[in-house]
Amino acid sequence: MEQQPSSTPSAATGAHGEARPEGVYRALLRSIIAGDAAPGSRLKERELSERYAVSRIPIRQALQRLESEGFVLAEPRRGAVVKPMTRHDVEELFDARLCIEPFATRHAALRLAAGIESADRLTAILAEARSRFADGDDVEGISSNLGFHAEVVRLSGNGLLVRSLQPMLGRMEWVFRLTHGAREGEQAGEHQQLYEALLQGNAELAAAQAYAHIERGRVPTLAALAPFLTR
């Protein structure tokens, strides 16, 4: 039996019923992360349009974005299908992050040291993550952790790196949500150390910490994701 996302139209529409493509995308992504839309199930535009009370345009846009992020496959005569996630997919994500984030972190530290950028937003995101987790709001805490990584890349000032990271954010959120708790304490400490190196403008230390932070998570993440992955 095919499973469809469990959400409400208000998640995808505004006060006057206007379509919100980002809201549709978030609702579909969360349904995949939660397993409501199981691997192999079809995502029919007509049914999704009725479920979220929007036209097919934002549905199509959301499906295309999910396809670019590796969550959906467009199959002939079947349309959009939820793609099973493999160990190789997760390994690729870690490898790609190692290519982008340490380099971006180095340049973020240099720009902060030169006064080109401000760390105010990064400070707020880190504080928000701490507050959310302390209050037991893991969902928003995980979103803040994701925002921390995205903000560090933004601080690099390299638009191409920012655009390269963008298609990975959905898969990063999927990983963060399913593996939360595997390295919760270590992650918080590593984020703090990385933050301090950035504030000090220590580019090489910050880059090394970014690399180590990502690589340290590889083995425990793969172990925690094992029940969700196909070969």
Salt bridges, closest charged atoms under 4 A:
GLU22 OE1 - ARG65 NH1 2.71
GLU45 OE1 - ARG60 NH2 2.82
GLU47 OE2 - LYS44 NZ 3.70
GLU50 OE2 - ARG46 NH1 3.65
GLU69 OE2 - ARG65 NE 3.62
GLU75 OE1 - ARG78 NH1 3.29
ASP89 OD2 - LYS83 NZ 2.79
GLU91 OE2 - ARG87 NH2 3.67
GLU91 OE1 - ARG218 NH1 2.46
GLU92 OE2 - HIS88 NE2 3.02
ASP95 OD1 - ARG218 NH2 2.86
GLU101 OE2 - ARG97 NE 2.53
GLU101 OE1 - HIS149 ND1 2.80
GLU117 OE2 - ARG111 NH2 3.00
GLU117 OE1 - ARG154 NH2 3.89
GLU128 OE2 - ARG132 NE 2.61
ASP137 OD2 - ARG132 NH1 3.47
ASP138 OD2 - HIS180 NE2 3.52
GLU151 OE1 - ARG121 NH1 3.45
GLU151 OE1 - ARG154 NE 2.83
GLU173 OE1 - ARG26 NH2 2.51
GLU173 OE2 - ARG177 NH2 2.74
GLU184 OE1 - HIS180 NE2 3.58
GLU190 OE2 - ARG183 NH2 2.45
GLU190 OE1 - HIS213 ND1 2.49
GLU190 OE2 - ARG216 NH1 3.58
GLU204 OE2 - ARG106 NE 3.11
GLU215 OE2 - ARG218 NE 2.89
